[in-house]
Amino acid sequence: VKKCLVCRACVTSRQRVGECVVCSEAPATVVFRPCGDVCACASCAPLMRKCVECRTPLQPPPAAPAPASVPAAANANATATAIATTSYAPPAQVAQMHSALQKHDGKMSEMRLIFILLCLTVKLN
């Protein structure tokens, strides 16, 4: 930064700021990639597209790894099958639910899937 973002005064030396330069309420804890600057808090950083200090376009954070124990799609399919075999939903509704699950390629959370099945079952009664 060559000028202060608030008062536009020329900056002669750079000091690490301990607080978020956006909200000034929380400590700056997020390391931006690729520049490596730490100038925003965890609440403000996801809203930014460029680093506040150097204006470098930011790279998206890495995706969270999936749990190694059970793949999400397999777990959701097992839950769907278990609920479908114990509910009073007709085969057409069960097929609709399986179709929705495949459409989302296992990205639908298990709780959301259970909620959809419960709604379908209540709607039928």
N, C-alpha and C positions, 0 to 999 in steps of 0.2 A: 504494500500500500504506500503510495507516494503522498497521499493527502489523508487527513483525518476524515473518517466517514461522517462524523457529526458536525464538526465546525469548519471543515475544508482547509485547515492549517497544514502547511507542509510538514512532513514527518522527516526528522533528521536521523533518528535512531529507532531501532525496533526492539520492543520489550515484549516478552510473552505475557499475554493478558490472562489472568486467572479466572475471569468470569466470561460468560457467553457474551459476545459482542452484539448479538441480536436482541436478547431480552434483558441482559444485565442482571438476571435474577438467580441464575444457576451457574455452577462452575463449568468451564469449557472442558469437556471430557472426550469429545469425538475427534478422532484423527481422520482427516480427509485424505482420500486417495485421488490422484497420485501425488499431490504436492506435499503431504505430510503435516500440514498446518493443523493446529489444535486451537480452534477459536469459537466453537459453538457447543451448546449443551445437547443432550440426547433428545430433548423436545424440539429444538429448533433445527437441528442438522437434517432430519428427513425432509424438511420443506425446501432445502436449498438445492440449486442446480449448479451453482458455481461457488468456489471458495470465497468467503467474504474478504479475506486478506489479499489474495493474489489473483482472484478472478479466473482461476483455472477451472475448466469444466470438470465436474466430479464424476467419478466412476460409481456405479451402483454398488451397494454392499454385497458381499458374497451371500448366496442363498444358504439358509440354515440346512445342515445335513439332516436327512431323514433318519429316524431311529433304525438302528441296525437289527433289532430283534424281529420285527414283523413289518413287511411293506404295507403302506397305507391302503393300497387297493385291495390287497388280500384280506386285511383286517376288516375293512368296510364290507367286502363281499361276504365274509363269514358272518358278520353281524346281520346283514340284510337277509341272508339265508335263514339264520336262526329266528329272526323276527317273523319272516314270511311264513315259516312252517308252524309258528305258534299263534299267528293272528287269524282273524276271520276275513282277511282281505281276499277278494276273488283273484284268480290268476291274471286277469287283465291289469289289475292294480299292481300286483307283484312285478309283472313284466314292465310296467311303466316305471317302477322304482329302479329296476335293474338297468333299464335304458338310460335313466337319468344318471345313474352311477357311472356307466360306461362313457356317457357323454362328457362327464367331468374328469374322466380318466383317473379315478381314485382321489381326486383333489377335494372331494366333498368330505367334510369331517364326519366322524362316526356319530357324534351327537346330533348333527344336522340331519343325518340319514334316519336316525331313530325318531327325531321329531317329525319328519315327513311321513314316516310309516304310521306313527301314532295319529297324525292328522287324517290320513287316508282311512284308517280303521274307524276313528270316531265319526268321520263323515258318512261312512257306510251304515252305521248303526243309528 
